Amino acid sequence: MTSQSIQAGITPTPDQIRRAPKVLLHDHLDGGLRPGTIVDLARETGYPHLPESDPDKLGLWFREAADSGSLERYLETFSHTVGVMQTRDALVRVARECAEDLAEDGVVYAEVRYAPEQHLEAGLSLEEVVEAVDEGFREGERNARRNGRRIRVGALLTAMRHAARALEIAELANRYRDLGVVGFDIAGAEAGFPPTRHLDAFEYLKRENNHFTIHAGEAFGLPSIWQALQWCGADRLGHGVRIIDDIEVAADGSVKLGRLASYVRDKRVPLEMCPSSNLQTGAAASYAEHPIGLLRRLHFRATVNTDNRLMSGTSMSREFEHLVGAFGYTLDDLQWFSVNAMKSAFIPFDERLAMINDVIKPGYAELKSEWLFQQTASTSGSVPKED
């Protein structure tokens, strides 16, 4: 057996998964707060509506409230996190802790999204919101580096699809594109709010040669994906899990792709897949039944993401652990997902390439080589017998 085949058959341990360099493209800032931070900020800002004041109980409440099978119910939990993120200090703290927490989990590159229009209740301007979040991300990067971790965080500015400020937010993203903002997104309930309502924003971004992703194919089906790609011109699909509806698997295991699924695969459209979140919102019944297994086998540009770490009680490491348990993935598979994500990031090509060649591949090579030293350690104490 060759070393390559041995490596390919080894199931990574939770510790190896945590240490593996990971890339995160779909993470909501207001979905990843520490429960203790929410309690602190509620007290400091006078927010009176928390359902629990104990951090442990509050964290449990968020997970249980989000575990409803309904995207609309899932989105209701954000009223509390957004409610405590209305001041500059709160935004700086939340962004700083986000970067620190991701770095501690082994994430080396992250694109974290948030909707500036949701943080104006205490009088901040859109620009002040963006600058506060950027300050927090940079502080978090520096703190992580002092603790022996390295992470780079870019922001995606999100417009709410039920509102009418998409063009304004797109223009904001373009103004701050060299100051920590790497792209644009629209989010919110899909049903009844198609992405085509915001064509002016997407046309503007295309004229400015800027990047954008669109939440599509999560709670709504193939029309949402088709509109996001063919009408709006999205670079990536936020979730995109319902592309599975255009793939037919026969009883003998053979697979036939519809025209939209073929287009998504042929064009290497990145899918920002969030397994735990999809289970909560009813987009998938279990990890073993999540479409990511088939999409990975068919070589779609699938990536693994957290969506909302607080509501799902998750992290990148936990997402990978679930997939290892469901599909028997090895470190080679986790590297494949990580490289996919880095290829799909909204930073310049040479920087993506450097992250892949100088950070991600060496990191996984180091982990995959550990079996050699474990083999040596397990036999080093033995004494050879005489002939």
PAKOL-726115 format. One record per residue (C-alpha): x, y, z; residue in one letter. Coordinates in steps of 0.5 Angstrom, whole numbers. Example, Ala and Ser with C-alpha at 12.3 -4.5 7.8 and 13.67 -1.06 7.14 Angstrom:
! residues 2
SITE    east   north      up   resn
SITE      25      -9      16      a
SITE      27      -2      14      s
//
This chain:
! residues 387
SITE    east   north      up   resn
SITE       0       0       0      m
SITE       3       7      -2      t
SITE       3      13       3      s
SITE      -2      16      -2      q
SITE      -7      11      -1      s
SITE      -6      10       7      i
SITE      -7      18       7      q
SITE     -13      18       3      a
SITE     -16      12       8      g
SITE     -15      16      14      i
SITE     -21      19      18      t
SITE     -19      25      21      p
SITE     -19      26      29      t
SITE     -23      32      32      p
SITE     -17      35      34      d
SITE     -14      35      26      q
SITE     -20      38      24      i
SITE     -20      44      28      r
SITE     -12      45      26      r
SITE     -14      44      19      a
SITE     -13      51      15      p
SITE     -21      52      13      k
SITE     -24      57       9      v
SITE     -31      60      10      l
SITE     -35      64       5      l
SITE     -42      64       8      h
SITE     -42      67      16      d
SITE     -47      72      18      h
SITE     -44      77      23      l
SITE     -51      77      27      d
SITE     -51      70      27      g
SITE     -45      69      31      g
SITE     -45      72      37      l
SITE     -42      69      44      r
SITE     -48      69      48      p
SITE     -44      72      54      g
SITE     -43      78      49      t
SITE     -51      79      48      i
SITE     -52      79      55      v
SITE     -47      84      56      d
SITE     -49      88      51      l
SITE     -56      88      52      a
SITE     -54      91      59      r
SITE     -50      96      57      e
SITE     -55      99      51      t
SITE     -61      98      55      g
SITE     -64      92      50      y
SITE     -70      89      54      p
SITE     -72      84      50      h
SITE     -68      78      51      l
SITE     -71      71      53      p
SITE     -66      69      58      e
SITE     -61      73      62      s
SITE     -56      67      63      d
SITE     -51      66      58      p
SITE     -52      58      58      d
SITE     -59      58      58      k
SITE     -59      64      52      l
SITE     -55      60      48      g
SITE     -59      54      48      l
SITE     -65      58      47      w
SITE     -62      61      40      f
SITE     -61      54      38      r
SITE     -68      51      40      e
SITE     -71      57      37      a
SITE     -68      56      31      a
SITE     -69      49      30      d
SITE     -76      49      27      s
SITE     -76      47      20      g
SITE     -78      54      18      s
SITE     -73      59      15      l
SITE     -78      65      17      e
SITE     -78      62      24      r
SITE     -71      62      24      y
SITE     -70      69      22      l
SITE     -74      71      28      e
SITE     -68      70      32      t
SITE     -64      75      29      f
SITE     -68      81      32      s
SITE     -65      80      39      h
SITE     -58      80      36      t
SITE     -59      85      32      v
SITE     -62      89      37      g
SITE     -56      89      41      v
SITE     -51      91      35      m
SITE     -54      98      35      q
SITE     -48     102      37      t
SITE     -41     103      35      r
SITE     -37     100      41      d
SITE     -42      94      40      a
SITE     -41      93      33      l
SITE     -33      93      34      v
SITE     -33      88      40      r
SITE     -38      83      36      v
SITE     -33      84      30      a
SITE     -27      83      34      r
SITE     -30      77      37      e
SITE     -32      74      31      c
SITE     -25      74      28      a
SITE     -22      71      34      e
SITE     -27      66      35      d
SITE     -26      64      27      l
SITE     -18      64      28      a
SITE     -19      59      34      e
SITE     -23      54      30      d
SITE     -17      54      25      g
SITE     -20      59      20      v
SITE     -15      62      16      v
SITE     -20      66      11      y
SITE     -27      68      12      a
SITE     -32      73       9      e
SITE     -37      75      14      v
SITE     -43      78      12      r
SITE     -48      83      15      y
SITE     -53      88      13      a
SITE     -51      95      15      p
SITE     -58      98      14      e
SITE     -60      94      20      q
SITE     -56      97      25      h
SITE     -58     105      25      l
SITE     -63     105      30      e
SITE     -59     109      35      a
SITE     -57     114      30      g
SITE     -51     111      26      l
SITE     -50     112      19      s
SITE     -48     107      14      l
SITE     -41     109      13      e
SITE     -40     109      21      e
SITE     -43     102      21      v
SITE     -38      99      16      v
SITE     -32     103      19      e
SITE     -34     100      26      a
SITE     -34      93      23      v
SITE     -28      94      20      d
SITE     -24      96      26      e
SITE     -27      90      30      g
SITE     -24      85      24      f
SITE     -18      88      24      r
SITE     -17      88      32      e
SITE     -19      81      32      g
SITE     -14      79      26      e
SITE      -8      82      31      r
SITE     -11      79      37      n
SITE     -11      72      34      a
SITE      -4      73      31      r
SITE      -1      75      38      r
SITE      -4      68      40      n
SITE      -1      64      35      g
SITE      -7      64      30      r
SITE      -7      67      23      r
SITE     -13      70      20      i
SITE     -16      74      14      r
SITE     -23      77      14      v
SITE     -27      81       9      g
SITE     -34      83       9      a
SITE     -39      82       5      l
SITE     -45      88       5      l
SITE     -52      85       5      t
SITE     -58      88       3      a
SITE     -65      85       5      m
SITE     -69      83       0      r
SITE     -75      85       3      h
SITE     -73      92       3      a
SITE     -71      97      -2      a
SITE     -64      99      -1      r
SITE     -60      94      -5      a
SITE     -57     100     -10      l
SITE     -55     104      -4      e
SITE     -52      98       0      i
SITE     -49      96      -7      a
SITE     -46     103      -8      e
SITE     -43     103      -1      l
SITE     -40      96      -2      a
SITE     -36      99      -8      n
SITE     -34     105      -4      r
SITE     -31     101       1      y
SITE     -28      95      -3      r
SITE     -21      97      -2      d
SITE     -22      98       5      l
SITE     -24      91       8      g
SITE     -31      90       4      v
SITE     -30      85      -1      v
SITE     -37      84      -4      g
SITE     -44      84      -4      f
SITE     -50      80      -2      d
SITE     -58      80      -1      i
SITE     -61      76       4      a
SITE     -68      75       8      g
SITE     -74      70       6      a
SITE     -73      68      -1      e
SITE     -81      66      -2      a
SITE     -84      73      -5      g
SITE     -78      77      -6      f
SITE     -74      74     -12      p
SITE     -67      77     -13      p
SITE     -70      80     -20      t
SITE     -73      86     -15      r
SITE     -66      89     -14      h
SITE     -63      88     -22      l
SITE     -61      96     -21      d
SITE     -56      94     -16      a
SITE     -53      88     -19      f
SITE     -53      92     -26      e
SITE     -49      97     -22      y
SITE     -44      92     -19      l
SITE     -43      89     -26      k
SITE     -41      95     -29      r
SITE     -36      97     -23      e
SITE     -33      90     -24      n
SITE     -35      88     -17      n
SITE     -37      82     -14      h
SITE     -43      79     -11      f
SITE     -47      73      -8      t
SITE     -54      72      -8      i
SITE     -58      68      -3      h
SITE     -62      63      -7      a
SITE     -64      56      -7      g
SITE     -65      55       0      e
SITE     -72      55       2      a
SITE     -74      56      -5      f
SITE     -73      52     -11      g
SITE     -70      52     -18      l
SITE     -73      59     -20      p
SITE     -69      62     -15      s
SITE     -62      59     -17      i
SITE     -64      61     -25      w
SITE     -66      68     -23      q
SITE     -60      69     -19      a
SITE     -55      67     -24      l
SITE     -58      68     -31      q
SITE     -62      75     -29      w
SITE     -58      78     -24      c
SITE     -51      75     -26      g
SITE     -49      72     -19      a
SITE     -41      70     -18      d
SITE     -44      65     -12      r
SITE     -50      62     -10      l
SITE     -51      63      -2      g
SITE     -53      56       0      h
SITE     -56      53      -7      g
SITE     -58      47      -4      v
SITE     -64      46      -8      r
SITE     -60      45     -15      i
SITE     -61      38     -13      i
SITE     -68      38     -15      d
SITE     -65      39     -22      d
SITE     -61      32     -21      i
SITE     -64      25     -23      e
SITE     -61      19     -19      v
SITE     -64      13     -22      a
SITE     -65       6     -19      a
SITE     -58       3     -21      d
SITE     -54       9     -19      g
SITE     -54      13     -25      s
SITE     -54      20     -25      v
SITE     -57      25     -30      k
SITE     -57      33     -30      l
SITE     -62      38     -32      g
SITE     -60      44     -36      r
SITE     -59      48     -30      l
SITE     -55      43     -26      a
SITE     -51      42     -32      s
SITE     -50      50     -33      y
SITE     -48      50     -25      v
SITE     -43      45     -25      r
SITE     -40      47     -32      d
SITE     -39      54     -30      k
SITE     -36      52     -24      r
SITE     -41      56     -20      v
SITE     -39      56     -13      p
SITE     -44      53      -8      l
SITE     -44      56      -1      e
SITE     -47      50       3      m
SITE     -49      50      10      c
SITE     -51      43      12      p
SITE     -53      45      20      s
SITE     -57      51      18      s
SITE     -60      47      12      n
SITE     -62      42      17      l
SITE     -66      47      22      q
SITE     -69      50      16      t
SITE     -72      44      13      g
SITE     -68      44       7      a
SITE     -65      37       8      a
SITE     -67      32      13      a
SITE     -60      29      16      s
SITE     -53      30      15      y
SITE     -53      23      11      a
SITE     -58      26       6      e
SITE     -55      33       5      h
SITE     -54      34      -2      p
SITE     -47      36      -1      i
SITE     -45      28      -1      g
SITE     -48      27      -8      l
SITE     -45      34     -11      l
SITE     -38      33      -8      r
SITE     -39      26     -12      r
SITE     -41      30     -18      l
SITE     -35      35     -17      h
SITE     -40      41     -17      f
SITE     -36      47     -14      r
SITE     -39      46      -7      a
SITE     -36      49      -1      t
SITE     -38      48       7      v
SITE     -40      54      11      n
SITE     -43      55      18      t
SITE     -48      60      16      d
SITE     -50      62      23      n
SITE     -46      59      29      r
SITE     -50      62      35      l
SITE     -57      59      32      m
SITE     -54      53      29      s
SITE     -49      51      35      g
SITE     -44      50      30      t
SITE     -37      52      28      s
SITE     -33      50      21      m
SITE     -30      44      25      s
SITE     -36      42      27      r
SITE     -39      42      20      e
SITE     -33      38      18      f
SITE     -34      33      23      e
SITE     -41      32      21      h
SITE     -39      31      14      l
SITE     -34      26      16      v
SITE     -39      22      20      g
SITE     -44      22      15      a
SITE     -40      21       9      f
SITE     -33      18      11      g
SITE     -29      24       9      y
SITE     -22      24      10      t
SITE     -17      30      10      l
SITE     -16      30       2      d
SITE     -24      31       2      d
SITE     -23      37       7      l
SITE     -17      40       3      q
SITE     -22      39      -3      w
SITE     -27      43       0      f
SITE     -22      48       3      s
SITE     -19      49      -4      v
SITE     -26      50      -7      n
SITE     -27      56      -2      a
SITE     -21      59      -3      m
SITE     -21      59     -11      k
SITE     -28      62     -10      s
SITE     -26      68      -5      a
SITE     -27      75      -7      f
SITE     -20      77      -7      i
SITE     -15      78     -12      p
SITE     -13      72     -16      f
SITE      -5      72     -14      d
SITE      -8      73      -7      e
SITE     -12      67      -7      r
SITE      -7      63     -10      l
SITE      -2      64      -5      a
SITE      -7      62       1      m
SITE      -8      56      -3      i
SITE       0      54      -4      n
SITE       3      57       2      d
SITE      -2      56       7      v
SITE      -8      51       6      i
SITE      -4      46       2      k
SITE       2      46       7      p
SITE      -3      45      13      g
SITE      -6      39      10      y
SITE       0      36       8      a
SITE       3      37      15      e
SITE      -3      34      18      l
SITE      -3      28      13      k
SITE       4      26      15      s
SITE       2      25      22      e
SITE       1      18      21      w
SITE       8      17      19      l
SITE      10      19      26      f
SITE       5      16      30      q
SITE       7       9      26      q
SITE      14      11      29      t
SITE      12      12      36      a
SITE       8       6      36      s
SITE      14       1      34      t
SITE      20       5      37      s
SITE      19       2      44      g
SITE      20      -5      41      s
SITE      26      -9      41      v
SITE      28     -14      35      p
SITE      28     -21      37      k
SITE      35     -25      35      e
SITE      34     -30      29      d
//
